[in-house]
Amino acid sequence: VKYIRKLKSKKERKKRRQFFVDRLQAIIMAMNAGYVPQMVLYSKSFFMDRKSMKILNEFINRRIPSFEIHPDICKSLSERDRPSGLIAVYNEINSTYTGLRPSENSIVFILDRIQCPANAGTLIRLADSVNADFLIMVEPCVDQYDSRTIDASMGSLFNVPVARIEQFEIQRLILFLKNWKYLMVGTEVHEGKLWFDLNWGSRTALVLGNEKKGISSELKH
């Protein structure tokens, strides 16, 4: 229980290279994507249907360490008004865009210093909905393993490879995208062209800027 509490901190998640999920849909999507939790805590009093019990039994059958906890403890660990009753701990998902071999109609999302967890999660879900090959987060960017980000992604975090890069790596990223003939498109309020006036290529890199400052100058050029 103390370990789960520690994973609420970004510093501890980074140190231990693990994160937890307490949303049932996200746990199901993780299973469907082939991700196996390292540990599970559960409280049956919050189970809404047979689906939760079925998932728990599958974890137990796979010999994943599973521990029953008191409902009050489960509620204190969850940041949801109505806990699912399942808390699963996963290892970080390590991805790098340099190994990407894009298809002809590939799309890549680039989140430039996004600060709001809900915004990041929604964009991860959007990337999943259009079958994006990759999502790249440019630092300083919100943690994709923040529980609010995971909640907003509705579990899509397990379907879209996510990589993080520093500001000094932007030029290397741009060169990589140019070599694969990606059209880089950024969202701007006052500049640029309307989307239907663009000569769209077969591969697109969609750049989404910081909520207040927009797209950084390094990604505009």
GUFI-247610 format. One record per residue: residue in three letters; residue number from 1; x, y, z of N, C-alpha, C in turn. Coordinates in steps of 0.02 Angstrom, whole numbers, plus 50000, padded with zeros to 5 digits. Each point is the difference from the previous one (the first is absolute). Layout:
BEGIN
SITE resn resi n_xx n_yy n_zz ca_xx ca_yy ca_zz c_xx c_yy c_zz
SITE ALA NUM X Y Z X Y Z X Y Z .
...
***
This chain:
BEGIN
SITE resn resi n_xx n_yy n_zz ca_xx ca_yy ca_zz c_xx c_yy c_zz
SITE VAL 1 50042 49940 50000 49958 50060 50000 50044 50063 50000 .
SITE LYS 2 50052 49999 50041 50046 50057 50002 50034 50010 49932 .
SITE TYR 3 50013 49944 49966 50033 50005 49935 49955 50035 49949 .
SITE ILE 4 49935 49984 50001 49953 50032 49955 49996 50074 50014 .
SITE ARG 5 49999 50019 50063 49998 50071 50017 50061 50036 49973 .
SITE LYS 6 50058 49968 50002 50060 50031 49974 49996 50011 49925 .
SITE LEU 7 49965 49954 49965 49995 50006 49927 49954 50057 49978 .
SITE LYS 8 49968 50034 50047 49962 50060 49983 50046 50058 49985 .
SITE SER 9 50063 49995 50021 50049 50052 49988 50038 49987 49935 .
SITE LYS 10 50006 50052 49959 50036 49994 49936 50073 49980 50013 .
SITE LYS 11 50029 50028 50052 50070 49985 50017 50008 49926 50016 .
SITE GLU 12 49953 49972 50038 50004 49929 50019 49986 49955 49940 .
SITE ARG 13 49952 50020 49958 49986 49960 49939 50062 49996 49956 .
SITE LYS 14 50034 50056 49993 50060 50002 49958 50056 49959 50032 .
SITE LYS 15 50006 50004 50065 50052 49963 50036 49989 49925 49995 .
SITE ARG 16 49938 49979 50009 49983 49928 50001 49981 49973 49932 .
SITE ARG 17 49989 50045 49952 49982 49982 49932 49936 49957 49998 .
SITE GLN 18 49953 50019 50043 49936 49967 50002 49944 50051 50011 .
SITE PHE 19 49939 49980 49983 49941 50042 50010 49941 49955 50015 .
SITE PHE 20 49946 50029 50026 49942 49959 50014 49938 50026 49963 .
SITE VAL 21 49954 49954 49989 49937 50015 49965 49942 49974 50043 .
SITE ASP 22 49950 50042 50011 49942 49978 50039 49934 50009 49962 .
SITE ARG 23 50006 50010 49935 49940 50006 49958 49990 49933 49965 .
SITE LEU 24 49941 49971 50007 49987 49933 49973 50011 49996 49925 .
SITE GLN 25 49974 50049 49963 50007 49999 49928 50073 50001 49979 .
SITE ALA 26 50041 50040 50035 50071 50003 49984 50035 49934 50014 .
SITE ILE 27 49981 49967 50054 50029 49934 50016 49981 49949 49946 .
SITE ILE 28 49938 50003 49977 49978 49955 49946 50039 50013 49936 .
SITE MET 29 50009 50064 49983 50038 50017 49940 50072 49979 50005 .
SITE ALA 30 50028 50005 50061 50069 49977 50010 50005 49924 49988 .
SITE MET 31 49950 49963 50024 49998 49927 49990 49996 49984 49925 .
SITE ASN 32 49955 50036 49966 49991 49988 49928 50063 50016 49960 .
SITE ALA 33 50039 50047 50025 50062 50020 49965 50059 49956 50021 .
SITE GLY 34 49989 49954 50047 50052 49953 50019 50043 50022 50059 .
SITE TYR 35 49979 50053 50036 50039 50023 50058 49976 49965 50063 .
SITE VAL 36 50048 49975 50037 49985 49961 50061 50021 50040 50061 .
SITE PRO 37 49956 50009 50049 50019 50037 50060 50050 49960 50043 .
SITE GLN 38 50039 50037 50038 50049 49969 50045 49969 49983 50067 .
SITE MET 39 49945 50035 50017 49967 49990 50064 49929 50027 49995 .
SITE VAL 40 49954 49969 50036 49930 50022 50000 49974 50004 50072 .
SITE LEU 41 49966 50055 50015 49963 50007 50062 49925 50002 49982 .
SITE TYR 42 49959 49972 50043 49929 49999 49983 49956 50003 50062 .
SITE SER 43 49939 50025 49988 49948 50002 50052 49934 49983 49965 .
SITE LYS 44 49975 49940 50011 49942 49975 49964 49937 50041 50014 .
SITE SER 45 49999 50037 50054 49940 50039 50017 49985 50054 49948 .
SITE PHE 46 50049 50018 49960 49990 50051 49949 49986 49970 49931 .
SITE PHE 47 50003 49934 49993 49989 49969 49935 49928 50013 49978 .
SITE MET 48 49992 50024 49939 49933 50018 49975 49966 49943 49963 .
SITE ASP 49 50040 49955 49971 49972 49944 49963 50048 49942 49999 .
SITE ARG 50 49983 49948 49962 50041 49939 49997 50066 50012 49964 .
SITE LYS 51 50002 50053 49960 50060 50013 49961 50061 50011 50045 .
SITE SER 52 49989 50038 50054 50056 50013 50047 50025 49936 50031 .
SITE MET 53 49954 49956 50020 50019 49937 50031 50036 49956 49950 .
SITE LYS 54 49978 50001 49938 50032 49960 49948 50072 50023 49989 .
SITE ILE 55 50011 50065 49999 50067 50027 49991 50045 49981 50059 .
SITE LEU 56 49973 50007 50061 50039 49982 50059 50019 49926 49998 .
SITE ASN 57 49953 49957 49983 50014 49928 49996 50054 49985 49948 .
SITE GLU 58 50000 50038 49946 50051 49989 49948 50068 50019 50027 .
SITE PHE 59 50004 50055 50037 50063 50020 50030 50025 49947 50049 .
SITE ILE 60 49955 49976 50041 50018 49948 50050 50023 49936 49965 .
SITE ASN 61 49965 49981 49946 50019 49940 49963 50068 50007 49967 .
SITE ARG 62 50018 50062 49983 50066 50013 49971 50055 50007 50053 .
SITE ARG 63 49979 49990 50062 50046 50004 50057 50029 50070 50010 .
SITE ILE 64 49963 50050 49982 50020 50069 50013 49985 50014 50073 .
SITE PRO 65 50048 50026 50038 49989 50014 50071 49937 50044 50010 .
SITE SER 66 49951 49974 50035 49936 50035 50009 49982 50001 50074 .
SITE PHE 67 49982 50060 50024 49989 50008 50071 49933 50036 50012 .
SITE GLU 68 49959 49970 50044 49936 50032 50016 50012 50054 50053 .
SITE ILE 69 49967 50058 49991 50008 50055 50047 49931 50023 50024 .
SITE HIS 70 49999 50035 50056 49938 50025 50029 49970 50054 49954 .
SITE PRO 71 49934 50003 49994 49968 50051 49956 50023 50071 50015 .
SITE ASP 72 50010 50017 50064 50021 50068 50017 50070 50015 49973 .
SITE ILE 73 50043 49949 50002 50068 50009 49973 49997 50007 49924 .
SITE CYS 74 49958 49959 49969 49992 50004 49927 49976 50069 49979 .
SITE LYS 75 49952 50027 50037 49973 50067 49985 50053 50054 50009 .
SITE SER 76 50042 49992 50051 50051 50050 50013 50056 49999 49947 .
SITE LEU 77 50011 49942 49970 50052 49994 49949 49975 50026 49932 .
SITE SER 78 49936 49992 49988 49971 50020 49936 49985 50075 50000 .
SITE GLU 79 50007 50031 49943 49983 50071 49992 49933 50008 49966 .
SITE ARG 80 49963 49946 49998 49934 50000 49968 49946 50002 50054 .
SITE ASP 81 49944 50033 49984 49944 50003 50047 49973 49930 50016 .
SITE ARG 82 49999 49958 49948 49977 49931 50008 50056 49954 49977 .
SITE PRO 83 50040 49973 50045 50055 49956 49980 49975 49939 49963 .
SITE SER 84 50041 49973 49956 49982 49940 49963 50009 49937 50043 .
SITE GLY 85 50041 50006 50052 50014 49942 50042 50062 49962 49978 .
SITE LEU 86 50029 50021 49944 50062 49969 49975 50053 50054 49992 .
SITE ILE 87 50059 49986 50025 50058 50044 49991 50057 49957 49974 .
SITE ALA 88 50023 50015 49940 50053 49960 49968 50063 50041 49991 .
SITE VAL 89 50057 49971 50018 50064 50033 49993 50036 49973 49938 .
SITE TYR 90 50022 50046 49957 50034 49981 49937 50070 50030 49997 .
SITE ASN 91 50044 49966 49964 50065 50030 49984 49991 50054 49947 .
SITE GLU 92 50044 50049 50002 49998 50052 49948 50006 49968 49931 .
SITE ILE 93 49968 50032 49951 50002 49976 49931 50053 50040 49963 .
SITE ASN 94 50056 49969 49985 50056 50036 49969 49993 49998 49924 .
SITE SER 95 49997 50059 49970 49994 50005 49927 50049 50052 49973 .
SITE THR 96 50023 49990 49939 50042 50049 49967 49979 50007 49927 .
SITE TYR 97 49994 50061 49977 49975 50011 49931 50050 49981 49947 .
SITE THR 98 50065 49994 50018 50051 49986 49950 49992 49932 49968 .
SITE GLY 99 49965 49955 50034 49989 49933 49971 49938 49997 49958 .
SITE LEU 100 49966 50057 49991 49937 50002 49963 50012 49987 49925 .
SITE ARG 101 49962 49955 49972 50000 49989 49928 49929 50012 49975 .
SITE PRO 102 49986 50064 49982 49931 50020 49988 49969 49972 49937 .
SITE SER 103 49935 49991 50003 49962 49980 49941 49990 50060 49954 .
SITE GLU 104 49971 49990 49942 49991 50055 49952 49953 50054 50026 .
SITE ASN 105 49950 49981 50039 49952 50048 50026 50010 50014 50074 .
SITE SER 106 50063 50000 50021 50016 50007 50070 49983 50070 50027 .
SITE ILE 107 49980 50002 50063 49991 50063 50035 50034 49996 50068 .
SITE VAL 108 50035 50053 50018 50036 50005 50063 49976 50063 50036 .
SITE PHE 109 49989 49995 50066 49981 50057 50040 50061 50025 50038 .
SITE ILE 110 50010 50066 50002 50054 50030 50039 49968 50049 50050 .
SITE LEU 111 50006 49985 50065 49973 50043 50052 50056 50043 50027 .
SITE ASP 112 49997 50064 49985 50053 50047 50016 49987 50034 50068 .
SITE ARG 113 50029 49974 50053 49998 50030 50067 49928 50006 50027 .
SITE ILE 114 49958 49951 49986 49932 49999 50026 50004 49993 50077 .
SITE GLN 115 49961 50040 50036 50005 50002 50073 49940 49969 50036 .
SITE CYS 116 49943 49997 49968 49939 49975 50032 49993 49925 49990 .
SITE PRO 117 49996 49960 50054 49993 49928 49992 49938 49980 49960 .
SITE ALA 118 49944 50034 50011 49939 49983 49963 50008 50013 49926 .
SITE ASN 119 50034 50055 49982 50012 50015 49929 50044 49946 49968 .
SITE ALA 120 50053 49982 50035 50046 49948 49974 49964 49934 49991 .
SITE GLY 121 49960 49981 50049 49963 49937 49995 49951 50000 49943 .
SITE THR 122 49966 50056 49990 49952 50006 49945 50035 49994 49933 .
SITE LEU 123 50059 50030 49994 50038 49997 49938 50027 49930 49987 .
SITE ILE 124 50019 49965 50053 50021 49930 49992 49941 49958 49975 .
SITE ARG 125 49942 50014 50026 49939 49964 49978 49985 50017 49927 .
SITE LEU 126 50009 50063 49982 49989 50021 49930 50050 49964 49954 .
SITE ALA 127 50063 49998 50021 50051 49965 49960 49982 49927 49990 .
SITE ASP 128 49974 49969 50051 49979 49930 49996 49941 49992 49951 .
SITE SER 129 49954 50048 50001 49940 49995 49958 50016 50005 49926 .
SITE VAL 130 50056 50034 49983 50018 50006 49928 50057 49952 49983 .
SITE ASN 131 50014 49952 50045 50052 49950 49989 50069 50031 49988 .
SITE ALA 132 50016 50050 50040 50066 50032 49995 50055 49949 50013 .
SITE ASP 133 50055 50006 49963 50056 49955 50009 50039 50015 50064 .
SITE PHE 134 49999 50064 50019 50042 50020 50056 49975 50066 50029 .
SITE LEU 135 50018 50012 50064 49987 50065 50031 50064 50020 50037 .
SITE ILE 136 50022 50060 49987 50063 50025 50028 49986 50060 50045 .
SITE MET 137 50025 49997 50061 49989 50054 50049 50066 50039 50007 .
SITE VAL 138 49997 50065 49986 50059 50043 50005 50002 50032 50070 .
SITE GLU 139 50055 49990 50035 50007 50027 50067 50006 50077 50001 .
SITE PRO 140 49977 50032 50055 49967 49970 50058 49927 49986 49985 .
SITE CYS 141 49980 49937 50007 49933 49979 49983 49971 49959 50058 .
SITE VAL 142 49935 50002 50007 49967 49964 50053 50017 49925 49996 .
SITE ASP 143 50000 49967 50057 50016 49929 50004 49942 49958 49972 .
SITE GLN 144 50015 49957 49952 49947 49958 49971 49975 49949 50050 .
SITE TYR 145 50038 49989 50055 49979 49951 50050 49964 50032 50059 .
SITE ASP 146 49988 50065 49997 49958 50033 50050 49931 49968 49996 .
SITE SER 147 49970 49986 50057 49935 49965 50000 49946 50039 49962 .
SITE ARG 148 50006 50068 50000 49951 50041 49964 50010 49994 49924 .
SITE THR 149 50062 49992 49979 50014 49989 49929 49973 49933 49978 .
SITE ILE 150 50013 49949 50040 49976 49932 49984 49924 49998 49997 .
SITE ASP 151 49969 50034 50048 49926 50003 50001 49973 50031 49937 .
SITE ALA 152 50029 50057 49980 49976 50036 49941 50014 49961 49936 .
SITE SER 153 50053 49959 50001 50016 49960 49940 49954 49940 49993 .
SITE MET 154 49962 49984 50054 49953 49944 50000 50035 49933 49983 .
SITE GLY 155 50065 49997 50015 50037 49938 49987 50038 50001 49934 .
SITE SER 156 49992 50052 49960 50034 50004 49935 50076 50003 50007 .
SITE LEU 157 50024 50018 50060 50072 50001 50013 50032 49933 49983 .
SITE PHE 158 49962 49946 50007 50027 49933 49987 49998 49982 49925 .
SITE ASN 159 49969 50042 49960 49994 49985 49928 50046 50042 49956 .
SITE VAL 160 50023 50057 50027 50041 50046 49960 50070 50004 50030 .
SITE PRO 161 50052 49983 49963 50068 50008 50026 50014 50074 50015 .
SITE VAL 162 50028 50013 50059 50014 50069 50020 50075 50007 50017 .
SITE ALA 163 50031 50051 49970 50071 50014 50014 50005 50071 50026 .
SITE ARG 164 50051 50013 50040 50012 50067 50026 50068 50024 49975 .
SITE ILE 165 50005 50063 49980 50064 50029 49979 50010 50067 50033 .
SITE GLU 166 50064 50020 50006 50017 50065 50027 50001 50052 49944 .
SITE GLN 167 50001 50063 50019 50000 50054 49951 50058 49995 49951 .
SITE PHE 168 50059 49980 50025 50059 49997 49957 49996 49944 49948 .
SITE GLU 169 49951 49955 50008 49992 49944 49953 49951 50016 49944 .
SITE ILE 170 49971 50059 50000 49948 50017 49951 50027 49998 49929 .
SITE GLN 171 50059 50027 49988 50027 50002 49932 50012 49929 49974 .
SITE ARG 172 50021 49955 50044 50009 49930 49980 49933 49969 49980 .
SITE LEU 173 49948 50016 50038 49933 49976 49985 49976 50026 49932 .
SITE ILE 174 50010 50065 49988 49979 50031 49937 50036 49966 49941 .
SITE LEU 175 50064 49988 50008 50038 49967 49947 49974 49930 49986 .
SITE PHE 176 49983 49964 50053 49972 49933 49994 49935 50002 49960 .
SITE LEU 177 49957 50047 50018 49935 50006 49966 50008 50020 49927 .
SITE LYS 178 50047 50044 49986 50013 50022 49931 50026 49942 49958 .
SITE ASN 179 50044 49959 50030 50027 49943 49964 49945 49950 49980 .
SITE TRP 180 49948 49996 50042 49944 49955 49985 49943 50037 49964 .
SITE LYS 181 50015 50062 49978 49953 50040 49959 49933 50013 50035 .
SITE TYR 182 50005 50018 50064 49941 50021 50037 49986 50074 49985 .
SITE LEU 183 49936 50017 49993 49980 50069 49998 49986 50022 50072 .
SITE MET 184 50039 50050 50024 49990 50024 50068 49947 50055 50001 .
SITE VAL 185 49948 49989 50039 49944 50047 50003 49990 50020 50073 .
SITE GLY 186 49998 50066 50012 49990 50025 50068 49935 50038 50007 .
SITE THR 187 49973 50002 50060 49938 50037 50013 50017 50070 50025 .
SITE GLU 188 49973 50050 49966 50011 50070 50019 49934 50038 49996 .
SITE VAL 189 49992 50049 50044 49938 50039 50002 50002 50056 49948 .
SITE HIS 190 50056 50035 49994 50003 50061 49959 50042 49994 49937 .
SITE GLU 191 50036 49945 49991 50045 49994 49943 49983 49938 49957 .
SITE GLY 192 50036 49995 49943 49995 49940 49959 49941 49998 49952 .
SITE LYS 193 49985 49940 49978 49947 49989 49950 49943 49959 50030 .
SITE LEU 194 49944 50003 49967 49944 49957 50019 50016 49929 49979 .
SITE TRP 195 49975 49951 50038 50019 49931 49989 49983 49976 49930 .
SITE PHE 196 49945 50025 49971 49980 49976 49933 50039 50034 49944 .
SITE ASP 197 50044 50048 50017 50042 50032 49950 50069 49967 49996 .
SITE LEU 198 50013 49953 50044 50065 49968 50001 50005 49944 49948 .
SITE ASN 199 50061 49990 49976 50013 49944 49955 50024 49941 50042 .
SITE TRP 200 49951 49961 50024 50014 49947 50048 50041 49944 49967 .
SITE GLY 201 50052 49978 50036 50039 49943 49976 49970 49936 50027 .
SITE SER 202 50034 49945 49986 49974 49936 50024 50018 49989 50073 .
SITE ARG 203 50053 50034 50024 50020 49994 50070 49996 50069 50033 .
SITE THR 204 49971 50001 50059 49988 50063 50035 50025 49998 50071 .
SITE ALA 205 50035 50053 50021 50020 50009 50070 49962 50061 50026 .
SITE LEU 206 49953 49987 50045 49958 50053 50027 50030 50027 50065 .
SITE VAL 207 50017 50064 49999 50032 50032 50058 49948 50040 50039 .
SITE LEU 208 49993 49985 50064 49952 50035 50044 50038 50034 50056 .
SITE GLY 209 49993 50066 50003 50042 50040 50044 49973 50008 50071 .
SITE ASN 210 50042 50031 50040 49984 50016 50070 49937 50041 50005 .
SITE GLU 211 49960 49987 50053 49935 50032 50008 50004 50076 50000 .
SITE LYS 212 50054 50029 50026 50006 50073 50005 50047 50029 49948 .
SITE LYS 213 50055 49966 49987 50052 50028 49957 49999 49975 49928 .
SITE GLY 214 49959 49949 49987 49996 49973 49933 50060 49957 49983 .
SITE ILE 215 50015 49997 49935 50056 49958 49975 50066 50037 50009 .
SITE SER 216 50051 49965 50023 50066 50031 50009 50031 50018 49933 .
SITE SER 217 50044 50050 50001 50031 50024 49938 50040 49945 49967 .
SITE GLU 218 50030 49954 50040 50040 49946 49971 49958 49954 49955 .
SITE LEU 219 49937 49991 50016 49958 49956 49961 49965 50036 49943 .
SITE LYS 220 50004 50066 49999 49969 50039 49946 50045 50004 49939 .
SITE HIS 221 50065 49986 50009 50046 50009 49945 50031 49934 49978 .
***
